Amino acid sequence: MMVRRIMAVGAGLLWACSALAQPGAPARPKPQQWSFAGALGHFDLAAVQRGYAVFAGSCASCHSLSQLHFSDFAGMGLQPSEVAALAATWQVPDGLDAEGRLKHRAARPDDPLPSPYSGPEAALAANQGVVPPDLSRILKVYPGGADRLYALLTGYAPQVVRQKGRGFFNPYAIGHFTAMSPPLHGNEVKYADGTVPDVQAEARDVTTFLAWVSAPHQDQRRRLGVGAGLYLCFLAVLFAILNRRIWSDVRK
């Protein structure tokens, strides 16, 4: 029985090693320091806001955030008036006009973020047969998480060109090629604080933003968890003191 178990474990390790060694497997990303990582981590809201600017300026033309409403932006430190003003910079579908053409209006806080395409067919036609993924939960499902997404965004060669039938070379992509052209170039996004970002800064900020989008209530849950843990510790200490006092006479 023990021999079979050892053989099964060995076979599993051999399969895992061969899978990692096969050509085309994504390169292992360098670990990064993220403020939101760990049990007590928290989001840097300034970085989240900068990341939104990067997303709106460089990513929103191809990718959607269908699970996010404009009202959710209050969670990244914006006041209600700021949320309304931000929503108004977007246009959302508003039915058809008298001639059957699609109408648009300024978005409101209760609207979800609109898709850049009218439907999957339009996305396929605009991207050479590839539908750009929705990024609402990308950090929850993307293998490697924030580290690999950051590595992917910064992993393009300086003069990368599209290879027909394969896409753009990137060692952190599955198969080492991705249909996505380099989305970040540095200096194309204006930060509110006047900072001129490079590609690495933009990649870090937009990764932080997408991590926040994937778990917008993470900080509140962690604060609640810490508070509940402290409360339970207090009750445990109180119970121990009362138990000792109640049974002290019996023990004597």
C-alpha positions in Angstrom: 0.0 0.0 0.0 2.8 2.4 0.9 4.7 1.5 -2.3 1.6 2.3 -4.4 1.2 5.6 -2.6 4.8 6.6 -3.2 4.6 5.6 -6.9 1.4 7.7 -7.3 3.0 10.7 -5.7 6.1 10.2 -7.9 4.0 10.0 -11.0 2.2 13.1 -10.1 5.4 15.0 -9.5 6.8 13.8 -12.8 3.7 14.9 -14.7 3.8 18.3 -13.1 7.5 18.8 -13.9 7.0 17.8 -17.5 4.0 20.1 -17.8 6.1 23.0 -16.5 9.0 22.2 -18.8 7.0 21.9 -22.0 7.7 24.6 -24.6 5.1 27.3 -24.8 4.3 27.3 -21.0 4.2 30.9 -19.7 7.4 32.1 -18.0 7.2 32.4 -14.2 6.6 36.1 -13.3 8.8 37.8 -10.8 7.0 38.3 -7.5 5.8 41.9 -6.9 4.9 43.7 -3.7 1.2 44.5 -3.6 -0.5 46.5 -0.9 -3.6 44.3 -1.2 -1.8 41.0 -0.8 -2.0 39.0 2.4 -4.6 38.5 5.1 -4.2 42.1 6.3 -3.6 43.8 3.0 -5.5 46.8 1.8 -6.0 48.7 -1.5 -4.0 51.8 -2.1 -7.0 53.9 -3.3 -4.7 56.5 -4.9 -3.2 53.7 -7.1 -6.7 52.4 -7.8 -7.8 55.8 -9.1 -4.7 56.1 -11.2 -5.3 52.6 -12.5 -8.8 53.6 -13.5 -7.3 56.5 -15.6 -5.0 53.9 -17.3 -7.9 51.6 -18.0 -10.2 54.3 -19.4 -7.4 55.7 -21.6 -5.7 52.5 -22.8 -8.0 49.4 -22.1 -11.6 50.5 -22.3 -11.6 50.7 -26.1 -11.3 46.8 -26.2 -12.2 45.4 -22.8 -15.4 45.6 -20.8 -16.1 45.6 -17.0 -19.6 44.3 -17.2 -19.9 43.4 -13.5 -19.0 47.0 -12.4 -21.5 49.8 -11.9 -20.4 53.5 -11.8 -21.8 53.7 -8.3 -19.2 51.1 -7.2 -16.5 53.8 -7.8 -17.5 55.3 -4.5 -15.5 52.4 -3.0 -12.3 53.8 -4.5 -12.6 57.0 -2.5 -14.8 59.2 -4.7 -17.5 61.4 -3.4 -21.1 61.0 -4.9 -20.7 64.2 -6.9 -17.4 62.9 -8.3 -19.0 59.5 -9.2 -21.8 61.3 -11.0 -19.3 63.5 -12.9 -17.2 60.4 -13.8 -20.2 58.5 -15.0 -21.3 61.4 -17.2 -18.0 61.1 -19.2 -19.3 57.8 -20.6 -22.0 57.2 -23.2 -24.5 54.3 -22.8 -27.2 53.0 -25.1 -30.6 54.5 -24.6 -33.0 52.7 -27.0 -33.8 53.6 -30.6 -34.8 56.9 -32.1 -37.8 57.5 -34.5 -35.7 56.2 -37.4 -34.6 53.0 -35.6 -31.1 54.1 -34.9 -29.4 53.4 -31.6 -29.5 56.4 -29.2 -26.9 57.2 -26.5 -27.0 59.3 -23.4 -24.6 60.3 -20.6 -24.2 57.5 -18.1 -25.6 57.7 -14.6 -24.2 56.2 -11.3 -26.7 53.3 -11.4 -25.6 52.2 -14.9 -23.1 49.4 -15.5 -20.0 50.3 -17.4 -20.8 49.9 -21.1 -19.1 47.4 -23.5 -17.0 48.9 -26.2 -18.9 46.7 -28.7 -22.5 46.3 -29.7 -22.2 42.5 -29.5 -19.8 39.5 -29.9 -20.0 39.8 -33.6 -18.7 43.4 -33.6 -15.9 42.4 -31.2 -14.8 39.5 -33.4 -14.8 41.7 -36.5 -12.8 44.4 -34.8 -10.1 42.1 -33.3 -9.4 39.7 -36.1 -11.6 36.9 -34.8 -10.7 37.2 -31.1 -13.2 38.5 -28.5 -11.3 40.6 -25.8 -12.2 39.1 -22.4 -14.2 41.0 -19.9 -11.9 42.1 -17.1 -14.4 42.3 -14.2 -13.0 39.2 -12.5 -9.8 38.8 -14.4 -7.6 38.7 -11.3 -9.7 35.9 -9.8 -9.5 33.6 -12.8 -6.2 34.6 -14.5 -3.4 32.0 -13.6 -0.7 33.8 -11.7 -2.9 36.6 -10.5 -1.5 40.1 -10.2 2.1 39.1 -10.7 1.5 37.5 -14.1 -0.8 40.2 -15.3 1.8 42.9 -14.5 4.5 40.7 -16.1 2.3 40.3 -19.2 1.7 44.1 -19.6 5.4 44.8 -19.2 6.7 41.7 -21.0 6.6 42.9 -24.6 9.8 43.5 -26.6 10.5 47.2 -27.3 9.9 46.8 -31.1 7.4 43.9 -31.0 5.6 43.2 -34.3 2.6 41.1 -35.0 3.4 37.6 -36.5 0.7 36.4 -38.9 -1.4 33.7 -37.4 0.3 33.9 -34.0 0.0 37.5 -32.7 2.5 39.3 -30.5 5.4 37.6 -28.7 5.2 37.8 -25.0 6.9 35.2 -22.7 4.2 35.5 -20.1 1.3 34.6 -22.5 0.1 31.1 -23.0 2.0 29.7 -25.9 4.3 32.8 -25.7 2.0 34.7 -28.1 -1.1 36.9 -27.5 -3.6 38.6 -29.8 -3.3 41.7 -27.7 -0.9 44.4 -29.0 1.1 46.2 -26.3 -1.6 48.3 -24.5 0.7 50.5 -22.6 3.4 52.9 -24.0 4.0 55.3 -21.1 3.1 59.0 -21.0 -0.2 58.6 -22.8 -2.3 58.9 -19.6 -2.4 62.1 -17.6 -2.6 61.6 -13.8 -4.4 64.1 -11.7 -1.4 64.7 -9.5 0.7 65.6 -12.6 2.9 62.5 -12.4 4.2 61.4 -15.8 4.0 57.6 -15.7 6.1 55.1 -17.5 5.0 51.6 -18.7 5.9 50.0 -15.4 4.0 52.6 -13.3 0.9 52.3 -15.6 1.0 48.5 -15.5 1.2 48.5 -11.7 -1.6 51.0 -11.3 -4.0 49.3 -13.8 -3.2 45.9 -12.2 -4.1 47.4 -8.8 -7.3 48.8 -10.3 -8.3 45.4 -11.8 -7.5 43.7 -8.5 -9.9 46.1 -6.8 -12.6 45.6 -9.5 -12.3 41.8 -8.9 -12.9 42.3 -5.1 -14.2 45.8 -4.5 -15.4 44.9 -1.0 -12.3 43.1 0.1 -11.1 45.8 2.5 -14.5 46.0 4.2 -14.6 42.2 4.6 -11.2 42.2 6.1 -11.9 44.9 8.6 -15.1 43.1 9.5 -13.2 39.9 9.9 -10.5 41.5 12.2 -13.3 43.2 14.2 -15.1 39.9 14.6 -11.9 38.1 15.6 -11.1 40.6 18.2 -14.6 40.4 19.6 -14.5 36.6 19.8 -11.1 36.9 21.6 -12.7 39.3 24.1 -15.6 36.9 24.6 -13.2 34.0 25.1 -11.2 35.9 27.7 -14.4 37.0 29.5 -15.7 33.4 29.5 -12.4 32.1 31.0 -12.5 34.8 33.7 -16.2 34.1 34.6 -15.6 30.3 34.5 -12.7 30.6 36.9 -14.7 32.9 39.2 -17.8 30.7 39.2 -16.0 27.4 39.9 -13.4 28.8 42.3 -15.4 27.9 45.4 -16.1 24.4 44.1 -12.4 23.7 43.6 -11.6 24.8 47.1 
